[in-house]
Amino acid sequence: MKPNHYTAEQIVKILEQAERGEQTVGAVCREHGVAEATFYRWRKTYAGMSVAEARRRKELEKENGRLKRLLAERMLEVDALKEVLAKKADGCRATRDSGRSGGLWMFGSSGV
């Protein structure tokens, strides 16, 4: 995916320029080298926001992405630990079960 060439502040300024009505949306888009579809997507996302609000939104999106990655890593770790514990438990059951049956057979045959 192509990186965003515009900061949140620049996007808000472009949207405000179009809202003033001095130029058409098409003219504003041509002036800034932006597709109209991109302009309308920005307007849907940033409509009515101030520069500070847009900056805060970007920060929150970045933090949210970091937290999602951390959660995914922890979930993988938990899953791996569950697999290790399950294998360990299966190994212990097999050893414990074989020891019991062997011991009972030996004691049962001696007539004790």
Sequence and secondary structure as in RCSB ss.txt:
>XXXX:A:sequence
MKPNHYTAEQIVKILEQAERGEQTVGAVCREHGVAEATFYRWRKTYAGMSVAEARRRKELEKENGRLKRLLAERM
LEVDALKEVLAKKADGCRATRDSGRSGGLWMFGSSGV
>XXXX:A:secstr
     S HHHHHHHHHHHHTTSS HHHHHHHHT  HHHHHHHHHHHTT  HHHHHHHHHHHHHHHHHHHHHHHHH
HHHHHHHHHHHHHHHHHHHHHHHHHHHHHHHHHHTT 
